[in-house]
Structure formats: structure tokens, C-alpha cells
Amino acid sequence: MGEPVWNKFLTERDKAVFGDAGYGARAGFGKKPALLVIDVNYNFCGDTREPILESIKKYRNSCGEDAWDALPVIAKLAEASRAKGIPVIYSTGDGRGDGWDRGGWAWKNSRQSEDREPPAARTSNRNGNDIMDEIAPGPKDIVIEKLKPSVFNGTALMGHINNLGADSLIVTGTTTSGCVRATVIDAFSLNLRVTIAEEGCFDRSEASHAINLCDMNAKYADVIAADEVLEHINGLDVEDLDYNLPSGTPGA
């Protein structure tokens, strides 16, 4: 990876502190990773590629063109993972139609009601929580619906990781400063090694994206160029990977 995306936001003092204090060492990949794709749905991408200030007129949480730049990166990582038999896990939103179970989300956004009554500017009939068609889950992939930022919060994610036999996560998705960060910290707290594919993550704020990547790389995860992550996945020996994957066959 070249110069980190966050360097332009740091003062010279910040850079010196991180270096002298020893933060940002490479922790390394786990032996049996699972790929986690966090909330890459229409709510966060919009239904077409367009500048963010246009996209948020229809989808208030859209990250605009940065989301669409990440889609092919995530697709390549998912394809490579499936080819090696590595688990691919998705998360997306969930909730009651009346929004009651969304709790504190209503406190900090003045457009919260649009989750139940989409704005007139939105002409697509896609459910905002639908995972993007460009990275649609396959039959052996796992989809987790959640209500809070971390994919671990109130879900069976850790149980699934244990059942699969995975020991680490490769993380992609959105938003870097929100659900990605919350999930990464929970994974770190559970002693999972975490790798973040840099170009596979995105946010509505350029500064928030960069600074949160910086902070996670300093303390909780390895932020690595997606090409290097892809190279690592492709280099894994299938014989060393023995996961308890779903069969992908519908039940009776």
C-alpha cells in the first residue's frame, strides 16, 4: 500500500506519536478467515451511480460514487473467497414496519421517517435493505439482519463464526466510521484477527473514512490494500481450509 489515505488528515505531531508509541504494527492474517460484507445495500449505495449530493436526495444514507467504486472490489473478494471455500457473510438492516425497534437511530437524524415513507424523488421500488445485485449472496453465503451498528450486537454472528470453523475476519462494507468500526472493535474484543480491505470499505464522509481507517489500523486491525488481500486469499491452500459451510441446498 502506498501512502495511507489518512496521512493528509494527520498533523506531523500525530504521525510522530503513532510511530514513537509503536501503534500500527502488522498483526497478520488468520489461518481460516471469513469474508464479512457489512451493509452494502441500496440504502447505503443508492439505486444508481451518481454524486453523493444527488443520491442522498433519494437515499439519505447513501455514500454516492464511493459506494459504487467499492462494489467491484467486494465482488472480486467474494468470488475469490467462494472459489477457496471461504465463508462469505453479509449483514443488512432489519426492523419493524413502524420503526419502533430502531430505538436510538431516531435521535440523531432529522430524516429518520423516510425509512418508512420514502421521498418522492425515489423512483426505484427496491427495498433499501436489499443487498446490492452486483454482490448478491450465493447459496452457501450467510446473511445476518441487524438493528445496531455492530454485526455482533444481538445477532448469531459469533456463533456462526465458531460453527464455520473460522478464526479471523476479512472486513469490507460501510460505513467505515459506523458499522464497520463498531464491528471491528467487537471482533477485536473477541480476540479475532481482523483484516480490512481498504478499497472495499466506504463512507459518506471522506474525513471520517480516512481517520477511522487510521484509528482501526493503529489499534484493532490491519488495513491492507484490497489487491494484497485478494493475493492472500488466492494463495491459500484449499487443503488447509476445512470449513463447516452451509450446503446451499434448500430444505424440505
Buried (B, 14 or more C-beta within 10 A) or exposed (E): EEEBBBEEBBEEEBEEEBEEEEEBEEBEBBEBBBBBBBBBBBBBBBBEEBEBEBBBBBBBBBBBBBBBBBBBBBBBBBBBBBEBEBBBBBBBBBBEEEBEEBEEBEEEEEEBEBBEEBEEEBEBEBEBBBBBEEBEBEEBBBEBEBBBBBBBBEBEBBEBBEBBBBBBBBBBBBBBBBBBBBBBBBBBEEEBBBBBBBBBBBBBBBEBBBBBBBBBBBEBBBBBBBBBBBEBBEEBEEEEBEBEBBEEEEEE
